[in-house]
Amino acid sequence: MKITRIERIGVDIPYQERIREHLQKGWSLGNRATDEEFEADSEKFHQEWRDSKPPTVKTSIYLVHTDDGLTGLGEGAALTDDELAAYNGHSPFEYIADDSVGPLQIAFYDLMGKALELPLARVLGPARETAPLAWWSHCFPPEVLRDEAERALASGFHVHKFKRRAHTDVLEQVAAIAEVTPDDYEITVDANETFGTLERALDLGGKLKVHPQLHCLESPIKQADIDGYRTIRRQLDLPLAHHMGSPEPIDALHSEVYDYFILGTRIAGLQRNAHICGARDKPFWMQLGGDGTDISTFFMLHLAAAIPNATKGHVSMQHLQEGLLLNEPIVVQDGEVKIPTTPGLGGTLNMDVVEKYRA
C-alpha cells in the first residue's frame, strides 16, 4: 500500500450560538491571568475582549489516498502542498508511532486499520470496548453552566470540566452545576494556575468541598510548586490533576501529590507518558484543543481504549461546535462511548457539512 495523493480541505466551524459569546469572553478577557494580574491590568484585559471576535474551529481535513483504493481520514494544522507531496510513494506503515507526521497521524492510522481490517484501537494492541468522555465548558456564567450541566446529563455524561478565571466566581459556578446534578456527577475545576496563591487555593478549595460533586482541582497554582500542592492535598484532601511536563515527570510521580495527569494525543508521546504515569498507577485523561472536531475525538477515544490507565473522562469540545463532520454520532451512555468496531477510525465524512463550512 502506497500513498498516491493527499487532499487538504480547510474548514471554519462556528461554535453554537448559545455559548459563542461566553467562549469569546472566556478566551479573551484576561485568560489565564491570576487574580492579582487581572486586577492590575483590568482595563487592558477588557479592551482586548472588546477588540476580540467570536472564536471558531479552524482546521484542515485530510484525505490520504492509496494505490489500493483505500482512503484515510484525518485532521489538524494546515500543511503545504510540498509537505504533503513528500509522502507520496510511501506506505502509512512507515510512520508507526511517528509523531513528526503531525496532523496526518490520524489518517495514517485510519489506513493501517483498514488495511489490517482492525479498528484503530486494536492496531495499537488489546483494547477496551468503551472509553470515558467528559463534557467541557469554559468559565461560563453560573446560569449557563447550570444549563450546560443539564444538557450533559441528558446526553449521558457523568464528568464535567470547566475553566476557572479571575473575572468569575467559582463558588457560584460550582453551586450552579451542583444544583442540577446528582452527587456522583464529577466536576473538575481547571484553574490553569489562576488561583495564583496557595492561600487563595486553600480558601476557595475549602469552600468548594461542601459540594460532593467536586471531584478534582486541576492546576490551581503553579504546577511546579510541589510543596504547595502537598499542602493543598494535606489540608483539603482533594484529588489534584496536573499537565505532564512541569515539574519533571519523575519528580511529579515521586512527590505523590498529583493524583491524575493530563496528556496529549500524539501516539508516541502519549504512550511514553502513559507508561511513566503507569509506573505509579496514576490514571490520566487526554484533551483536545479548540481546533479539534469529532474526527479528532474519535481518534482520541480509540487511543484511550488501547491504554490501560487512560480511565478518566477525556476532554473534547466537539459537543459545542455548530456542525459535526462525521456521519457517525458520538453517543455517550453512562459516561462512556462505545468504540467503533469497523476497520480504521470508524467514521465517514458528511460532505454536506464539510461543504457548508469549507474555508
C-alpha positions in Angstrom: 0.0 0.0 0.0 1.5 3.3 -1.2 0.2 6.8 -0.8 -0.7 8.4 -4.1 -2.3 11.7 -3.2 -3.3 13.7 -0.1 -6.2 16.1 -0.3 -6.5 19.0 2.2 -9.8 20.8 2.9 -9.8 23.8 5.1 -12.9 24.3 7.3 -14.0 27.0 9.7 -16.8 25.9 12.0 -18.6 28.3 14.4 -19.4 27.4 17.9 -23.1 27.0 18.8 -24.9 30.3 19.4 -25.9 29.6 23.0 -22.3 29.7 24.2 -20.5 31.6 21.4 -20.2 35.0 23.3 -19.3 33.2 26.5 -16.4 31.4 24.8 -15.3 34.7 23.3 -15.2 36.3 26.8 -13.5 33.2 28.3 -10.7 33.2 25.8 -10.3 37.0 25.6 -10.9 38.5 29.0 -7.6 38.1 31.0 -7.4 34.4 30.0 -5.1 32.6 32.5 -4.3 35.8 34.4 -4.2 35.4 38.2 -6.5 37.5 40.3 -3.6 39.9 41.1 -2.7 40.2 37.4 -6.3 40.7 36.4 -6.8 43.5 38.9 -3.5 45.2 37.9 -4.3 45.2 34.2 -8.1 45.1 34.2 -8.7 47.8 31.6 -6.2 46.3 29.2 -7.9 42.9 29.5 -11.3 44.4 29.0 -10.1 46.2 25.9 -8.6 43.0 24.5 -12.0 41.4 25.0 -13.8 44.3 23.3 -11.5 44.0 20.3 -11.8 40.2 20.0 -14.0 38.2 17.7 -16.1 35.1 18.5 -13.8 32.0 18.2 -14.3 29.4 15.5 -12.8 26.0 14.8 -10.3 26.4 12.1 -8.8 23.2 11.0 -7.8 21.1 7.9 -9.4 17.8 6.9 -7.0 15.3 5.2 -8.0 12.6 2.8 -5.0 10.3 2.2 -5.5 8.1 -1.0 -3.5 4.9 -1.7 -2.8 2.8 -4.7 -5.1 0.0 -3.4 -8.2 2.2 -3.3 -8.2 3.0 0.4 -8.7 6.5 1.8 -7.5 7.6 5.3 -9.3 10.4 7.1 -7.6 12.8 9.4 -7.4 16.5 10.6 -5.2 19.1 12.1 -3.0 22.0 11.2 -2.5 23.1 7.6 0.4 21.6 5.7 1.7 23.0 2.4 1.4 21.2 -0.9 5.1 20.4 -0.9 4.9 18.9 2.6 2.0 16.7 1.6 3.7 15.6 -1.7 6.7 14.3 0.3 4.6 11.4 1.5 3.6 10.2 -2.0 5.0 6.8 -2.7 5.4 5.9 0.9 3.4 3.4 3.0 1.5 4.6 6.0 3.1 1.7 7.9 6.4 3.6 7.6 5.1 6.1 10.1 4.1 3.9 13.0 4.4 5.9 16.2 6.0 8.8 14.3 4.7 12.0 15.8 6.6 14.1 13.3 3.8 13.5 10.7 1.6 15.8 12.8 -2.0 16.2 11.5 -1.6 13.2 9.2 -1.2 10.7 12.0 -4.9 10.1 12.3 -5.3 9.4 8.6 -2.2 7.1 8.5 -3.6 5.0 11.4 -7.0 5.0 9.8 -5.4 3.5 6.7 -3.4 0.9 8.8 -6.6 -0.2 10.5 -8.4 -0.5 7.1 -5.5 -2.5 5.6 -5.4 -4.8 8.6 -9.2 -5.0 8.9 -9.0 -3.9 12.5 -10.5 -0.9 14.4 -7.8 1.7 15.1 -7.7 0.8 18.8 -6.8 -2.8 18.0 -3.9 -1.7 15.8 -2.4 -0.4 19.0 -2.9 -3.6 20.9 -5.5 -5.0 23.3 -8.4 -2.6 23.7 -11.4 -2.0 25.8 -14.9 -1.7 24.2 -15.6 1.7 25.6 -13.8 4.9 26.7 -15.0 7.7 29.0 -15.7 11.2 27.6 -16.2 14.4 29.6 -18.3 17.5 29.0 -16.3 20.7 28.7 -17.2 24.3 29.4 -15.2 27.5 29.7 -15.7 30.0 32.5 -19.4 30.4 31.7 -21.7 32.4 34.0 -23.4 30.2 36.7 -26.8 30.1 34.9 -25.1 29.0 31.7 -23.1 26.3 33.5 -26.4 25.1 35.1 -27.9 24.7 31.6 -24.8 23.0 30.3 -24.8 20.5 33.2 -28.4 19.7 32.4 -27.5 19.1 28.7 -24.6 17.0 29.7 -26.7 14.8 32.0 -29.4 14.4 29.3 -26.6 13.4 26.9 -25.2 10.6 29.1 -22.2 12.5 30.5 -21.0 12.0 34.1 -17.9 14.2 34.1 -17.9 18.0 33.7 -14.7 20.0 33.4 -14.9 23.8 33.3 -12.4 26.7 33.5 -12.0 29.0 36.5 -10.9 32.5 35.6 -10.2 35.7 37.7 -13.3 37.5 36.4 -15.7 34.8 37.5 -16.9 33.5 40.9 -16.0 29.8 41.0 -18.1 29.3 44.2 -21.3 30.4 42.3 -20.3 28.3 39.3 -19.8 25.0 41.1 -23.0 25.7 43.2 -25.0 26.2 40.0 -23.8 22.8 38.5 -24.3 21.0 41.8 -27.9 22.3 42.0 -29.0 20.3 39.0 -26.7 17.2 39.2 -26.6 14.1 41.3 -23.8 13.6 43.9 -21.9 11.2 41.7 -21.6 13.8 38.9 -17.9 14.7 38.8 -16.8 18.3 38.5 -13.2 19.2 37.7 -12.3 22.9 38.2 -9.5 23.8 35.8 -7.9 26.9 37.1 -4.8 26.9 34.8 -2.9 28.2 37.8 -5.1 31.3 38.1 -5.8 30.9 41.8 -2.3 32.4 42.0 -1.6 32.0 45.7 -1.6 29.0 47.9 -3.8 30.9 50.4 -6.5 31.5 47.8 -6.4 27.9 46.6 -6.9 26.7 50.2 -9.7 29.2 50.9 -11.7 28.5 47.7 -11.0 24.8 47.7 -12.3 24.5 51.3 -15.5 26.3 50.4 -16.0 24.2 47.2 -15.7 21.0 49.2 -19.2 21.4 50.5 -20.4 20.0 47.2 -20.0 16.3 46.8 -19.8 16.7 43.0 -16.4 18.5 43.3 -14.1 15.7 42.2 -10.8 17.4 41.3 -8.9 20.6 41.2 -6.7 21.0 38.1 -3.6 23.2 38.2 -4.9 25.5 41.0 -1.4 27.1 41.5 1.9 26.9 39.6 2.3 23.2 38.6 5.9 23.0 39.6 5.2 24.1 43.2 5.3 20.6 44.7 5.3 21.9 48.3 2.3 24.0 47.6 0.4 21.0 46.1 1.4 18.9 49.1 -0.1 21.5 51.4 -3.3 21.5 49.3 -3.6 17.7 49.4 -2.9 17.6 53.2 -5.4 20.4 54.1 -8.2 19.8 51.6 -7.9 16.1 50.9 -9.0 16.7 47.3 -7.6 15.0 44.2 -5.3 17.2 42.2 -4.7 17.0 38.4 -1.6 18.1 36.6 -0.4 18.6 33.0 2.5 16.3 32.4 5.7 18.3 31.9 6.3 20.7 34.8 7.6 19.7 37.2 9.7 17.0 35.6 7.5 13.8 35.3 9.7 11.7 37.6 9.7 14.4 40.2 5.9 14.7 39.9 5.4 11.0 40.3 7.8 10.6 43.3 6.1 13.6 45.1 2.9 11.6 45.3 0.9 14.9 45.4 -0.6 14.7 41.8 -3.4 12.2 41.5 -4.2 12.5 37.8 -2.3 13.6 34.8 -3.4 15.3 31.5 -1.7 14.1 28.3 -1.8 15.0 24.6 -3.0 12.8 21.7 0.2 12.2 19.6 0.8 8.5 19.8 4.5 8.2 20.6 4.4 11.0 23.2 1.2 9.7 24.7 2.4 6.1 25.0 5.7 7.3 26.6 3.9 9.5 29.2 1.2 6.9 29.8 3.9 4.4 30.8 5.5 6.9 33.1 2.2 7.5 34.8 1.5 3.8 35.0 4.8 3.3 36.9 3.0 4.7 39.9 -0.5 3.5 38.9 -1.6 7.0 38.1 -4.6 7.4 35.7 -4.9 10.2 33.2 -7.1 11.8 30.7 -6.3 13.3 27.3 -7.7 16.6 26.0 -8.1 18.3 22.6 -7.6 21.9 21.9 -10.2 24.2 20.4 -9.3 23.2 16.8 -10.3 19.5 17.3 -13.6 18.2 15.8 -15.4 14.9 16.1 -12.7 13.4 13.9 -10.0 14.0 16.5 -12.4 13.0 19.2 -12.9 9.6 17.6 -9.2 9.2 17.3 -8.7 10.1 21.0 -11.2 7.6 22.1 -9.5 4.8 20.2 -6.3 5.8 21.9 -8.0 5.8 25.3 -9.4 2.3 24.7 -6.0 0.9 24.0 -4.1 2.3 27.0 -4.9 0.7 30.4 -4.6 3.8 32.6 -6.5 6.2 30.3 -9.5 5.8 32.5 -10.5 9.4 33.4 -13.1 11.4 31.3 -11.3 12.6 28.2 -11.9 16.1 27.0 -13.0 17.5 23.7 -15.2 20.4 22.5 -17.0 18.8 19.6 -20.3 18.9 21.5 -20.1 22.8 21.5 -19.5 23.1 17.7 -22.2 24.1 15.3 -21.5 21.3 12.9 -20.2 17.8 13.2 -18.1 16.4 10.3 -18.8 12.7 10.6 -21.9 10.8 9.7 -21.5 8.6 12.8 -22.5 10.4 16.0 -20.5 10.1 19.2 -23.0 8.6 21.7 -22.4 8.7 25.4 -24.1 6.3 27.7 -23.3 6.2 31.4 -20.3 8.4 30.7 -18.8 6.0 28.2 -18.5 5.9 24.4 -18.6 2.6 22.6 -15.5 2.3 20.4 -16.3 1.6 16.7 -15.6 -1.9 15.6 -15.3 -1.2 11.9 -11.8 -1.1 10.4 -9.8 2.1 11.0 -11.2 5.2 12.6 -14.8 4.1 12.1 -16.0 7.5 10.9 -17.0 8.8 7.4 -17.2 12.4 6.3 -20.5 14.1 5.9 -19.7 16.1 2.8 -22.7 18.3 3.1 -21.4 19.6 6.4 -17.9 19.9 5.0 -19.1 22.0 2.1 -21.1 24.2 4.4 -18.0 25.1 6.5 -15.4 24.9 3.8 -12.9 27.8 4.3 
